Amino acid sequence: MPHLAAVAATVWARRAVVLQYRRWRAPEEIERRVEPYGLVLKAGRWYLVAGGPSGIRTYRVDQILEIRPLEEEFVIPDGFDLAGYWNGYLADFRARLHTAEALVRLTPEGAHRLGVTPTGTGWTPACPSSRSTTPTESSCGWAPMSRSWHRPNYATASPRRHET
């Protein structure tokens, strides 16, 4: 992580910075002037908590493309609590997670490979020449199973992944 030491130095010195940052939505690369309040290590990833014109934001340090320290000093607002902010940020993040649900039909072999037991009325004899196109029917050796994921790409990348 090439910028972690520079970010930590600006947090310690209470110096404003200009960040070139890569985010997940367009425009993907942005430039922001921020005041670094603190660093948080969560699940092996470093996050910068910083104040700016639009309030306090969280930035993944590994998504910082460039950091330019400024001579400008700042004071962290009275009453700011990094741990309290982080707990609120995580609660808000979890509340905003998109949950996707898919109804899929599995063959007995497919269910075995995924390590699941489909619910419903059970399996019917295989009849590959006349598979039903209605996903709620249990027919021709297929059985319905409903799964939920917090992110739709998890459904296609890893159907086994259970999220809580």
Disulfide bonds with the S-S distance in Angstrom:
Cys127-Cys140 2.27
